[in-house]
Amino acid sequence: MSPYLLKTVMKVLPSVFLMLLLSFPLYAVGNDTAGSKVIGAQAEDIIFHGTVTDVFAKDSPYGVKYYYTVLHYGYKWLCEQATYRTACYLRK
């Protein structure tokens, strides 16, 4: 390898590496397909297949709502389950 080529690679390589390092997290956040709210059967799957760490209930005029804190694949979710609706919200 010629000294000129080696010098050029050593100058360019750190800047390319830095650009890749800085652009990857922004790209990953922009393409988050999970979203922060899941409803219906997907929310029920999170409750059934995750690890429930806390449960509490709250009376409302329409019946009882159950709230679950669930760990599912490394994410923490707050799920609410009512008579006709189940929803889970991603906790940040």
Rosetta constraint file for C-alpha pairs under 8 A:
AtomPair CA 1 CA 5 HARMONIC 6.84 0.50
AtomPair CA 1 CA 6 HARMONIC 6.79 0.50
AtomPair CA 2 CA 6 HARMONIC 6.31 0.50
AtomPair CA 3 CA 7 HARMONIC 6.13 0.50
AtomPair CA 4 CA 8 HARMONIC 6.28 0.50
AtomPair CA 5 CA 9 HARMONIC 6.17 0.50
AtomPair CA 6 CA 10 HARMONIC 6.15 0.50
AtomPair CA 7 CA 11 HARMONIC 6.26 0.50
AtomPair CA 8 CA 12 HARMONIC 6.20 0.50
AtomPair CA 9 CA 13 HARMONIC 5.67 0.50
AtomPair CA 10 CA 14 HARMONIC 7.08 0.50
AtomPair CA 11 CA 15 HARMONIC 7.52 0.50
AtomPair CA 12 CA 16 HARMONIC 6.30 0.50
AtomPair CA 13 CA 17 HARMONIC 6.08 0.50
AtomPair CA 14 CA 18 HARMONIC 6.08 0.50
AtomPair CA 15 CA 19 HARMONIC 6.18 0.50
AtomPair CA 16 CA 20 HARMONIC 6.27 0.50
AtomPair CA 17 CA 21 HARMONIC 6.11 0.50
AtomPair CA 18 CA 22 HARMONIC 6.15 0.50
AtomPair CA 19 CA 23 HARMONIC 6.01 0.50
AtomPair CA 20 CA 24 HARMONIC 6.05 0.50
AtomPair CA 21 CA 25 HARMONIC 7.63 0.50
AtomPair CA 22 CA 26 HARMONIC 7.42 0.50
AtomPair CA 23 CA 27 HARMONIC 6.19 0.50
AtomPair CA 24 CA 28 HARMONIC 6.10 0.50
AtomPair CA 25 CA 29 HARMONIC 6.18 0.50
AtomPair CA 26 CA 30 HARMONIC 6.22 0.50
AtomPair CA 27 CA 31 HARMONIC 6.41 0.50
AtomPair CA 28 CA 32 HARMONIC 6.50 0.50
AtomPair CA 35 CA 90 HARMONIC 7.91 0.50
AtomPair CA 36 CA 89 HARMONIC 5.62 0.50
AtomPair CA 36 CA 90 HARMONIC 4.80 0.50
AtomPair CA 36 CA 91 HARMONIC 7.91 0.50
AtomPair CA 37 CA 87 HARMONIC 7.08 0.50
AtomPair CA 37 CA 88 HARMONIC 5.75 0.50
AtomPair CA 37 CA 89 HARMONIC 4.61 0.50
AtomPair CA 37 CA 90 HARMONIC 6.32 0.50
AtomPair CA 38 CA 42 HARMONIC 6.38 0.50
AtomPair CA 38 CA 43 HARMONIC 5.46 0.50
AtomPair CA 38 CA 87 HARMONIC 5.67 0.50
AtomPair CA 38 CA 88 HARMONIC 5.17 0.50
AtomPair CA 38 CA 89 HARMONIC 6.52 0.50
AtomPair CA 39 CA 43 HARMONIC 5.04 0.50
AtomPair CA 39 CA 44 HARMONIC 7.98 0.50
AtomPair CA 39 CA 85 HARMONIC 7.76 0.50
AtomPair CA 39 CA 86 HARMONIC 5.83 0.50
AtomPair CA 39 CA 87 HARMONIC 4.29 0.50
AtomPair CA 39 CA 88 HARMONIC 6.33 0.50
AtomPair CA 40 CA 44 HARMONIC 6.50 0.50
AtomPair CA 40 CA 85 HARMONIC 6.76 0.50
AtomPair CA 40 CA 86 HARMONIC 5.46 0.50
AtomPair CA 40 CA 87 HARMONIC 6.42 0.50
AtomPair CA 41 CA 45 HARMONIC 6.21 0.50
AtomPair CA 41 CA 86 HARMONIC 7.84 0.50
AtomPair CA 42 CA 46 HARMONIC 6.42 0.50
AtomPair CA 43 CA 47 HARMONIC 6.52 0.50
AtomPair CA 43 CA 79 HARMONIC 7.41 0.50
AtomPair CA 43 CA 86 HARMONIC 6.14 0.50
AtomPair CA 43 CA 87 HARMONIC 5.46 0.50
AtomPair CA 43 CA 88 HARMONIC 5.50 0.50
AtomPair CA 44 CA 48 HARMONIC 6.13 0.50
AtomPair CA 44 CA 86 HARMONIC 6.64 0.50
AtomPair CA 44 CA 87 HARMONIC 7.88 0.50
AtomPair CA 45 CA 49 HARMONIC 5.71 0.50
AtomPair CA 45 CA 50 HARMONIC 7.78 0.50
AtomPair CA 46 CA 50 HARMONIC 5.40 0.50
AtomPair CA 46 CA 70 HARMONIC 7.48 0.50
AtomPair CA 46 CA 72 HARMONIC 6.37 0.50
AtomPair CA 46 CA 88 HARMONIC 7.87 0.50
AtomPair CA 47 CA 51 HARMONIC 7.48 0.50
AtomPair CA 47 CA 52 HARMONIC 7.01 0.50
AtomPair CA 47 CA 68 HARMONIC 7.65 0.50
AtomPair CA 47 CA 70 HARMONIC 6.49 0.50
AtomPair CA 47 CA 79 HARMONIC 7.41 0.50
AtomPair CA 49 CA 72 HARMONIC 7.30 0.50
AtomPair CA 50 CA 70 HARMONIC 5.94 0.50
AtomPair CA 50 CA 71 HARMONIC 5.52 0.50
AtomPair CA 50 CA 72 HARMONIC 4.48 0.50
AtomPair CA 50 CA 73 HARMONIC 7.45 0.50
AtomPair CA 51 CA 70 HARMONIC 5.41 0.50
AtomPair CA 51 CA 71 HARMONIC 5.05 0.50
AtomPair CA 51 CA 72 HARMONIC 6.44 0.50
AtomPair CA 52 CA 68 HARMONIC 6.47 0.50
AtomPair CA 52 CA 69 HARMONIC 5.79 0.50
AtomPair CA 52 CA 70 HARMONIC 4.41 0.50
AtomPair CA 52 CA 71 HARMONIC 6.44 0.50
AtomPair CA 53 CA 68 HARMONIC 7.41 0.50
AtomPair CA 53 CA 69 HARMONIC 5.55 0.50
AtomPair CA 53 CA 70 HARMONIC 5.84 0.50
AtomPair CA 53 CA 71 HARMONIC 7.26 0.50
AtomPair CA 54 CA 68 HARMONIC 5.65 0.50
AtomPair CA 54 CA 69 HARMONIC 5.08 0.50
AtomPair CA 54 CA 70 HARMONIC 7.43 0.50
AtomPair CA 55 CA 66 HARMONIC 7.17 0.50
AtomPair CA 55 CA 67 HARMONIC 5.71 0.50
AtomPair CA 55 CA 68 HARMONIC 4.69 0.50
AtomPair CA 55 CA 69 HARMONIC 6.64 0.50
AtomPair CA 56 CA 66 HARMONIC 5.93 0.50
AtomPair CA 56 CA 67 HARMONIC 5.36 0.50
AtomPair CA 56 CA 68 HARMONIC 6.78 0.50
AtomPair CA 57 CA 64 HARMONIC 6.62 0.50
AtomPair CA 57 CA 65 HARMONIC 5.62 0.50
AtomPair CA 57 CA 66 HARMONIC 4.42 0.50
AtomPair CA 57 CA 67 HARMONIC 6.02 0.50
AtomPair CA 58 CA 64 HARMONIC 5.76 0.50
AtomPair CA 58 CA 65 HARMONIC 5.32 0.50
AtomPair CA 58 CA 66 HARMONIC 6.51 0.50
AtomPair CA 59 CA 63 HARMONIC 6.12 0.50
AtomPair CA 59 CA 64 HARMONIC 4.62 0.50
AtomPair CA 59 CA 65 HARMONIC 6.38 0.50
AtomPair CA 60 CA 64 HARMONIC 5.85 0.50
AtomPair CA 60 CA 65 HARMONIC 7.10 0.50
AtomPair CA 63 CA 82 HARMONIC 7.52 0.50
AtomPair CA 63 CA 83 HARMONIC 7.36 0.50
AtomPair CA 64 CA 82 HARMONIC 6.55 0.50
AtomPair CA 64 CA 83 HARMONIC 7.77 0.50
AtomPair CA 65 CA 80 HARMONIC 6.66 0.50
AtomPair CA 65 CA 81 HARMONIC 5.70 0.50
AtomPair CA 65 CA 82 HARMONIC 4.73 0.50
AtomPair CA 65 CA 83 HARMONIC 7.68 0.50
AtomPair CA 66 CA 80 HARMONIC 5.61 0.50
AtomPair CA 66 CA 81 HARMONIC 5.09 0.50
AtomPair CA 66 CA 82 HARMONIC 6.46 0.50
AtomPair CA 67 CA 78 HARMONIC 7.02 0.50
AtomPair CA 67 CA 79 HARMONIC 5.57 0.50
AtomPair CA 67 CA 80 HARMONIC 4.45 0.50
AtomPair CA 67 CA 81 HARMONIC 6.34 0.50
AtomPair CA 68 CA 77 HARMONIC 8.00 0.50
AtomPair CA 68 CA 78 HARMONIC 5.79 0.50
AtomPair CA 68 CA 79 HARMONIC 5.02 0.50
AtomPair CA 68 CA 80 HARMONIC 6.37 0.50
AtomPair CA 69 CA 76 HARMONIC 7.06 0.50
AtomPair CA 69 CA 77 HARMONIC 5.76 0.50
AtomPair CA 69 CA 78 HARMONIC 4.72 0.50
AtomPair CA 69 CA 79 HARMONIC 6.31 0.50
AtomPair CA 70 CA 76 HARMONIC 5.75 0.50
AtomPair CA 70 CA 77 HARMONIC 5.09 0.50
AtomPair CA 70 CA 78 HARMONIC 6.37 0.50
AtomPair CA 70 CA 79 HARMONIC 7.26 0.50
AtomPair CA 71 CA 75 HARMONIC 5.59 0.50
AtomPair CA 71 CA 76 HARMONIC 4.69 0.50
AtomPair CA 71 CA 77 HARMONIC 6.33 0.50
AtomPair CA 72 CA 76 HARMONIC 6.49 0.50
AtomPair CA 72 CA 77 HARMONIC 7.38 0.50
AtomPair CA 75 CA 90 HARMONIC 7.32 0.50
AtomPair CA 75 CA 91 HARMONIC 7.74 0.50
AtomPair CA 76 CA 90 HARMONIC 6.23 0.50
AtomPair CA 76 CA 91 HARMONIC 5.58 0.50
AtomPair CA 76 CA 92 HARMONIC 7.84 0.50
AtomPair CA 77 CA 88 HARMONIC 6.09 0.50
AtomPair CA 77 CA 89 HARMONIC 5.46 0.50
AtomPair CA 77 CA 90 HARMONIC 4.61 0.50
AtomPair CA 77 CA 91 HARMONIC 5.43 0.50
AtomPair CA 78 CA 88 HARMONIC 5.51 0.50
AtomPair CA 78 CA 89 HARMONIC 5.20 0.50
AtomPair CA 78 CA 90 HARMONIC 6.48 0.50
AtomPair CA 78 CA 91 HARMONIC 6.61 0.50
AtomPair CA 79 CA 86 HARMONIC 7.25 0.50
AtomPair CA 79 CA 87 HARMONIC 5.59 0.50
AtomPair CA 79 CA 88 HARMONIC 3.95 0.50
AtomPair CA 79 CA 89 HARMONIC 6.17 0.50
AtomPair CA 80 CA 86 HARMONIC 5.80 0.50
AtomPair CA 80 CA 87 HARMONIC 5.50 0.50
AtomPair CA 80 CA 88 HARMONIC 6.31 0.50
AtomPair CA 81 CA 85 HARMONIC 6.01 0.50
AtomPair CA 81 CA 86 HARMONIC 4.44 0.50
AtomPair CA 81 CA 87 HARMONIC 6.62 0.50
AtomPair CA 82 CA 86 HARMONIC 6.23 0.50
